[in-house]
Amino acid sequence: MTLNIRENVSLKPYNTLCLEVKARYLLLVEEAAMLQKALVWAKQKQLAISIIGGGSNLVLTKDLTGLVLLMRTKGIAIIAEQGTQVIVEAAAGVVWQDLVQWSVEQNLGGLENLSSIYGTVGAAPVQNIGAYGVEFKDVCYSVLALHRGTGQFHTFTADQCQFAYRDSVFKQQANQWIVVKVNLKLDRQAPINVSYAALQQNISEQSEPLTYAKVSQLVTNTRLQKLPNPEELANVGSFFKNPIVSLQKAQQLMRQYPDLVTYPYQNQQVKLAAGWLIDKAGLKGHREGQVGTYLKQALVLVNYGKATGSEILAFANKLQFIVNQKFGVLLELEPVVL
Ligand SMILES: Cc1cc2nc3c(=O)[nH]c(=O)nc-3n(C[C@H](O)[C@H](O)[C@H](O)COP(=O)(O)OP(=O)(O)OC[C@H]3O[C@@H](n4cnc5c(N)ncnc54)[C@H](O)[C@@H]3O)c2cc1C
């Protein structure tokens, strides 16, 4: 197998913030077997490797001087079944929404609340994607990854993935692992969870009884109301994580701001809504040049067309500063900066 490595390729079509940077070398990885060869090739040339899936959680600030692997491997299959439980294997390059769509068409429950999240299957464990009360960790059975240094494959059980809020071993050890496949545990009788307030608001009487497909549609419709489509307005979804603070800090803020939005979290801690903090600081829809916060959701930063990655980061830093000054809370970036 020869590797068709292209040179000096624009990454603009491959990142949803539409940032214009170039990859010195770029390889479309269509088969997992290409990965080990690519590692050897890059090692011989002493090149750094970057992995891009759908580019929907990336801020590209400069040209990438090494080899970029664009994950495009395909394949979804049921590999085991017991009772109502089903183990589904999906390749890293599969579009996440294609997997969700496939699962609801098979009447398999578990992924419906994660409908319409951008990007690829391989990136889902990296930041433990989550939405509407469900996270990747809730459906993860195992993850097959390739170690960049040794070129060896390793299977991580869900526990070994060290999943946390938008975090995992793959994010912590970012330059070590390439996710190749994931195995998910889905269930033909998984309970339906539409308890999230935003979903409740959109449930119409006609949508009963709820199926996984209907919940998936409900989630998609709810997301469309508040998130910009990157094809129309470049963005990477939430730009900041919801900050986690002590119960004491949350109570202090609540006394000052009775409408503070909070979510329960573990160990006497409270999760605050980052979008609410930015909005309350008067920055919803705020625009500076080519960058701004989205009019309907302050947590989303948008590129109006010609912004650079550095301009977007400078804008984000400004938001962090203002929010910290006003509330004493530090917002942490959600996307990966390359
Ligand atoms: C409109 C919009 C809404 C969004 N909503 C949500 C949401 O509700 N919840 C949520 O969690 N996220 C959300 N996101 C963020 C994004 O969709 C997820 O983080 C997604 O998992 C990123 O996938 P990707 O393939 O685009 O990853 P990329 O942006 O390509 O990469 C992200 C990181 O993962 C690494 N990576 C990618 N593939 C692999 C691999 N195979 N092996 C190892 N590392 C890899 C990259 O190197 C990079 O560090 C949203 C984004 C947008 C644009």
The ligand as a MOL file (V3000), in Angstrom:
LIG
                    3D

  0  0  0     0  0            999 V3000
M  V30 BEGIN CTAB
M  V30 COUNTS 53 58 0 0 0
M  V30 BEGIN ATOM
M  V30 1 C -22.2570 23.4790 16.1320 0
M  V30 2 C -21.4640 22.5790 17.0220 0
M  V30 3 C -22.0620 21.9970 18.1290 0
M  V30 4 C -21.3320 21.1690 18.9890 0
M  V30 5 N -21.9720 20.6150 20.0530 0
M  V30 6 C -21.3000 19.7920 20.9050 0
M  V30 7 C -21.9610 19.1550 21.9910 0
M  V30 8 O -23.1560 19.2980 22.1890 0
M  V30 9 N -21.2290 18.3820 22.8160 0
M  V30 10 C -19.8940 18.1820 22.6270 0
M  V30 11 O -19.2890 17.4350 23.4160 0
M  V30 12 N -19.2420 18.7480 21.5770 0
M  V30 13 C -19.9000 19.5470 20.7200 0
M  V30 14 N -19.2500 20.1380 19.6700 0
M  V30 15 C -17.7990 19.9660 19.5360 0
M  V30 16 C -17.3920 18.8180 18.5650 0
M  V30 17 O -18.4510 18.4890 17.7340 0
M  V30 18 C -16.9290 17.5700 19.3300 0
M  V30 19 O -15.8670 17.8770 20.1930 0
M  V30 20 C -16.4730 16.4620 18.3720 0
M  V30 21 O -16.2460 15.2680 19.0770 0
M  V30 22 C -15.2110 16.8320 17.5970 0
M  V30 23 O -15.0210 15.8590 16.5940 0
M  V30 24 P -14.0540 16.1060 15.3720 0
M  V30 25 O -13.9550 14.8240 14.6390 0
M  V30 26 O -14.5080 17.2760 14.6010 0
M  V30 27 O -12.6900 16.3970 16.1380 0
M  V30 28 P -11.5290 17.4000 15.6870 0
M  V30 29 O -11.9860 18.7970 15.8920 0
M  V30 30 O -11.0380 17.0130 14.3570 0
M  V30 31 O -10.4290 17.0480 16.7780 0
M  V30 32 C -10.6330 17.3790 18.1360 0
M  V30 33 C -9.4850 16.7600 18.9620 0
M  V30 34 O -9.5800 15.3510 18.8980 0
M  V30 35 C -8.3970 14.8020 18.3300 0
M  V30 36 N -8.7940 13.6650 17.4940 0
M  V30 37 C -9.6960 13.6410 16.4920 0
M  V30 38 N -9.8120 12.3950 16.0070 0
M  V30 39 C -8.9420 11.6290 16.7160 0
M  V30 40 C -8.5880 10.2620 16.6710 0
M  V30 41 N -9.1500 9.3980 15.8160 0
M  V30 42 N -7.6440 9.8280 17.5510 0
M  V30 43 C -7.0560 10.6650 18.4400 0
M  V30 44 N -7.3540 11.9700 18.5140 0
M  V30 45 C -8.2920 12.4430 17.6610 0
M  V30 46 C -7.7730 15.9240 17.5170 0
M  V30 47 O -6.3760 15.7350 17.3700 0
M  V30 48 C -8.1070 17.1100 18.4040 0
M  V30 49 O -7.2050 17.1740 19.4800 0
M  V30 50 C -19.9660 20.9370 18.7510 0
M  V30 51 C -19.3520 21.5120 17.6130 0
M  V30 52 C -20.0990 22.3020 16.7630 0
M  V30 53 C -19.4370 22.8800 15.5470 0
M  V30 END ATOM
M  V30 BEGIN BOND
M  V30 1 1 1 2
M  V30 2 1 2 3
M  V30 3 2 2 52
M  V30 4 2 3 4
M  V30 5 1 4 5
M  V30 6 1 4 50
M  V30 7 2 5 6
M  V30 8 1 6 7
M  V30 9 1 6 13
M  V30 10 2 7 8
M  V30 11 1 7 9
M  V30 12 1 9 10
M  V30 13 2 10 11
M  V30 14 1 10 12
M  V30 15 2 12 13
M  V30 16 1 13 14
M  V30 17 1 14 15
M  V30 18 1 14 50
M  V30 19 1 15 16
M  V30 20 1 16 17
M  V30 21 1 16 18
M  V30 22 1 18 19
M  V30 23 1 18 20
M  V30 24 1 20 21
M  V30 25 1 20 22
M  V30 26 1 22 23
M  V30 27 1 23 24
M  V30 28 2 24 25
M  V30 29 1 24 26
M  V30 30 1 24 27
M  V30 31 1 27 28
M  V30 32 2 28 29
M  V30 33 1 28 30
M  V30 34 1 28 31
M  V30 35 1 31 32
M  V30 36 1 32 33
M  V30 37 1 33 34
M  V30 38 1 33 48
M  V30 39 1 34 35
M  V30 40 1 35 36
M  V30 41 1 35 46
M  V30 42 1 36 37
M  V30 43 1 36 45
M  V30 44 2 37 38
M  V30 45 1 38 39
M  V30 46 1 39 40
M  V30 47 2 39 45
M  V30 48 1 40 41
M  V30 49 2 40 42
M  V30 50 1 42 43
M  V30 51 2 43 44
M  V30 52 1 44 45
M  V30 53 1 46 47
M  V30 54 1 46 48
M  V30 55 1 48 49
M  V30 56 2 50 51
M  V30 57 1 51 52
M  V30 58 1 52 53
M  V30 END BOND
M  V30 END CTAB
M  END
